[in-house]
Structure formats: C-alpha cells, structure tokens
Amino acid sequence: MSGMERLLDQLSIYLSDEQPHTIGIYGHGASGKSVFATKLLSRLGESQVNILETDPYVIAEDYRKLLCLSAFPEQKVTACLPSVHELNSLKRDILSLKSGLDIMTIETTWLPAQRLSATKPILIVEGMSVAFLPKSLFDLSICFYTDAETELSRRLKCDSTVRGREIKWIKKAHEARRRQYEEYYQSYQNEADIIVNQSGNDFKIEKCTDILK
C-alpha cells in the first residue's frame, strides 16, 4: 500500500465517527494539496464533505502590484505572505459553517460560486491561506511540499497546457514564488499535524499526529 493510500485510509477512519470535523490542507503551489483533497473527498463522499478552497481569498494581482517587498524589490508579491490573504473573511466563513450556517463561496473566473451546506459534518479547507489561520480552527492540519525541481515541472505542465502561459513566463514566476516560499512560507510547515513531502514521484509522510496511529 502506498503512503498516500495509507494516509487516506487513516483519515477516512478518523473522520467517519459521525462527529463534525474541520481539516486544513495547505502548502505551496503545485505541492499536491488539491489532488489529495479531491481524493479524500472521493473516499468520504460528497454527501458528507464540503471543500472550501482558499484561492478566492487571495487579493487580486492589481492590488498586489501596489505592494513591495524589501527583501525582493524586483519581484511581484506572491501568496506566500499573509498580508495578501483576506484572512478575516475566510475565518468568518469557516466559523459560519461550523456554527450551522450555509455560505456561498466567492465566484472567480475559474471557479463558480456554490452553496456549502452546514449540514455536512466534514469541512476541508484547502489552499495556501490555511497556513496563516489559527490552528484552533482545525481538528487536523496537513501540509504538503516539494523540492523546487518538482514544483517547476508541475507548473510547466499545468500552466502551459491548461492556462496557455509561455514557458519563459512560468520559469520567471516560479523563481520568484520559490524564493518567497523559502523566505516567508516554509516556516509554517512545521506547525502542521501531518507533513508530506511529494518531491518527484514520492509520497513521504515526515510527520504524523498520534491520533491517526
């Protein structure tokens, strides 16, 4: 059994106790967090799970252009910094669902708005913003990461074929993201209950909470 399948099995058992649970899944771009969240949803069933994606809570690029990093003045500010996330709004929506209130998700150009029902017992909050939220919001937090080479390979595959971006642009953007990830975001990995390294074709669980053992 692969590491991913083993972790999915453990989480499925933990989350199938008919109690409400909120799980946070985060990591840098192309770390594999979205794929894992989708697989966990498939295991548990859509009737039991809401997935709240946090990408819509990242402020628009037009506003980020007004910001400047002292450490990287030549770079555009990326989502590796908490200041570019609408954390209060995200926290409000999480607490609304946990308190029994339905919410409408934020519509974006790539993600239509949808109603999330508070009757579903399991909430998966997935995206980079999770790293900056109070850990008390979650029963479990899972962080994914990869090495720089794997991240670039995945970005090239996705951004060039799906989003039609030029390879030169992707490589330049990746360099900025990686530098800011190492400077500002990487330290948040250690706060997760579970840490998974998905460099290359590996799935290495480097840290796991005792409640899954």
C-alpha positions in Angstrom: 0.0 0.0 0.0 1.4 3.4 -1.0 1.9 6.2 1.5 -1.0 8.2 0.1 -3.4 5.3 0.3 -2.3 4.6 3.9 -2.9 8.2 4.9 -6.2 8.3 3.1 -7.3 5.2 4.9 -6.2 6.6 8.3 -8.1 9.9 7.7 -11.2 8.1 6.4 -11.4 6.1 9.7 -10.7 9.1 11.8 -13.4 11.2 10.0 -16.1 8.6 9.8 -17.1 8.8 13.5 -20.3 10.8 12.8 -18.8 13.8 14.5 -18.2 17.2 12.9 -14.6 17.8 11.8 -12.7 20.6 10.1 -9.5 19.7 8.3 -6.9 22.2 6.9 -4.8 21.3 3.9 -2.1 23.7 2.8 1.3 24.0 1.1 2.9 26.0 -1.7 1.6 25.9 -5.3 2.0 22.6 -7.1 2.7 20.7 -3.9 -0.1 18.2 -4.4 -2.6 19.5 -1.8 -5.6 19.9 -4.2 -5.2 16.5 -5.6 -5.0 15.0 -2.2 -8.1 16.9 -1.0 -10.0 15.7 -4.1 -9.0 12.1 -3.3 -10.1 12.5 0.3 -13.4 13.9 -0.8 -13.9 10.8 -3.1 -13.2 8.5 -0.2 -15.6 10.2 2.2 -18.4 11.0 -0.2 -19.8 14.4 -1.4 -22.8 14.0 0.9 -20.6 14.2 3.9 -18.0 16.8 2.9 -17.6 20.4 2.0 -14.4 21.7 0.3 -13.7 25.4 0.9 -11.0 26.5 -1.5 -9.0 29.5 -0.3 -7.7 30.8 -3.6 -10.6 33.3 -3.9 -9.4 34.9 -0.6 -6.1 35.9 -2.1 -6.2 39.6 -3.1 -6.2 40.4 -6.8 -2.9 41.0 -8.6 -3.9 44.6 -9.4 -3.7 45.3 -5.7 -0.6 43.2 -5.1 1.2 45.4 -7.6 0.9 48.2 -5.1 3.0 46.3 -2.6 6.7 45.9 -2.5 9.0 43.5 -0.6 12.1 45.0 0.9 13.9 41.6 0.5 12.8 41.2 -3.1 12.1 44.7 -4.5 12.2 43.4 -8.1 9.6 40.7 -7.6 5.8 40.8 -7.6 4.4 39.9 -4.2 3.1 36.3 -4.1 0.6 34.4 -2.0 3.5 33.3 0.3 2.8 36.3 2.6 -0.2 36.5 4.9 -0.8 40.2 4.1 -2.2 39.3 0.6 -4.9 37.0 2.1 -8.4 38.0 3.2 -8.0 36.0 6.4 -10.8 37.7 8.4 -13.3 36.9 5.6 -12.0 33.3 5.4 -12.2 32.8 9.1 -15.8 34.2 9.2 -16.9 31.7 6.5 -15.3 28.8 8.3 -16.9 29.7 11.6 -20.3 30.2 9.9 -20.2 26.7 8.5 -19.1 25.3 11.9 -21.9 27.1 13.7 -24.6 25.8 11.3 -24.9 28.5 8.7 -24.7 27.8 5.0 -22.4 30.0 2.9 -22.0 31.0 -0.7 -18.4 30.7 -1.9 -16.7 33.5 -3.8 -17.1 33.4 -7.5 -13.9 33.7 -9.6 -13.1 33.4 -13.3 -12.1 29.8 -12.9 -14.4 28.8 -10.0 -18.2 29.4 -10.0 -19.9 30.3 -6.7 -21.6 27.4 -4.9 -23.6 27.0 -1.7 -21.8 25.0 1.0 -24.3 23.3 3.4 -23.6 23.3 7.1 -25.5 20.0 7.4 -22.4 18.2 6.1 -20.3 17.1 9.0 -16.9 17.4 7.4 -15.3 20.6 6.2 -12.0 20.5 4.3 -10.4 23.9 3.9 -7.8 23.7 1.1 -5.2 26.3 0.0 -2.3 28.4 0.9 -4.3 30.6 3.2 -4.7 27.8 5.7 -1.1 28.3 6.9 -2.0 31.7 8.3 -5.2 30.9 10.1 -5.4 30.0 13.9 -4.7 26.3 14.3 -7.6 26.2 16.8 -10.0 26.3 13.8 -9.0 22.8 12.7 -9.1 19.3 14.2 -6.2 18.4 11.9 -3.8 20.3 9.6 -1.9 18.7 6.8 1.0 20.5 4.9 2.4 19.3 1.5 5.6 20.5 0.0 8.0 19.5 -2.8 11.5 20.4 -3.9 12.0 23.3 -6.4 12.5 21.0 -9.4 9.3 19.1 -8.9 7.3 22.3 -8.3 8.6 23.8 -11.6 7.9 20.5 -13.5 4.3 20.5 -12.3 3.8 24.2 -13.0 5.1 23.8 -16.6 2.7 21.0 -17.2 -0.3 22.8 -15.8 0.3 26.5 -16.7 1.4 25.8 -20.3 -1.3 23.3 -21.2 -4.2 24.4 -19.1 -3.7 28.2 -18.8 -1.8 28.8 -22.0 1.1 30.6 -20.4 4.5 30.9 -22.0 7.3 28.7 -20.7 9.6 31.7 -20.2 7.0 33.5 -18.0 6.3 30.3 -16.0 10.0 29.9 -15.2 10.4 33.5 -14.1 7.3 33.4 -12.0 8.4 30.1 -10.4 11.8 31.6 -9.4 10.0 34.4 -7.5 7.5 32.1 -5.9 10.2 29.7 -4.7 12.4 32.5 -3.2 9.4 34.0 -1.4 8.3 30.5 -0.3 11.6 29.8 1.3 11.8 33.2 2.9 8.2 33.6 4.2 6.1 30.4 3.9 8.3 27.4 4.6 8.4 28.0 8.3 4.6 27.4 8.6 5.2 23.8 7.5 6.3 22.7 11.0 3.1 23.8 12.6 1.1 21.2 10.7 -0.1 18.0 12.4 0.9 16.0 9.3 3.7 16.9 6.9 4.0 15.2 3.5 6.9 15.5 1.1 5.8 14.9 -2.5 9.0 15.6 -4.3 9.4 13.6 -7.6 7.1 10.6 -7.5 7.4 10.1 -3.8 4.8 10.5 -1.0 6.8 10.7 2.2 5.0 11.2 5.5 7.6 13.1 7.5 5.4 13.9 10.5 2.1 12.4 11.6 -0.1 13.1 14.6 -0.6 10.4 17.2 -4.4 10.4 16.8 -4.0 8.6 13.4 -1.7 5.9 14.7 
